[in-house]
Amino acid sequence: MLYRFSFFSVIASIAFIGTLHAESFFKPTSIKLTNGFDFPVERPDADGFYKSRGFRAGGHLGEDWVTDGGSGHSLGQPVYNIGQGVVLLARDVHVAWGNVIVIRHAYLEKNQICFVDTLYAHLDHIGVKEGATVERGQKIGTIGNNHGMYPSHLHFEIHKNLNIGVNHTGFAKTLVNYWIPTEFIVKRRTLPEGGRKAILPITHFDIPSPSSYVARKHRVLHVKKSTKKSPVKKIF
Ligand SMILES: [Zn+2]
């Protein structure tokens, strides 16, 4: 999210927290190790794009990518999966995120199998389904503006902690849980994989559902209207 919209982001985040509910959606599966990572725009090197906002621990937990022409020219530009992976989440979760995709990747480093989740938010269009295997460099969607809430840009994160999903709350906003995206990618452009596969770990993370979002929205409206006279029902 862009900094100048931070006030709205805070409001959106508050609303967002209230919509969370636990949902188990991820089945164990095996996946090929990726042979490296690319940038999520204009693969493989993000030529013609720049970061309008970088990663900051405690604040902005990803990078915002726009075309050299600015956010006005970014709408509809392709977004690419950065490495071989499996789609965990691909849906409109409203409020702070809009259309969001989360992909899990396995890779080999120092002879250890490691995992990361990548998150692509505010998309105009989602082009993949949950549970699908996606190739490195595959187009997965297009840059959007979260239903008009922000200037068009890709908000992109890389999670060390596989329990984060789309929920920043409850996890330290530090490098313990997050990678700095550009740094991570640059150091891992080419990786050994040897055709090996890994069993992806089972994790559950909280996601808001459209139905709970709508239900809450209606409740909030009801409370606002009824604060003058009627007793207000406790809604939490
Ligand atoms: Zn952002």
Residues whose N, C-alpha, C, O or C-beta is under 5 A from the ligand:
A	BS01	ZN	M1 L2 E63 D64 H155
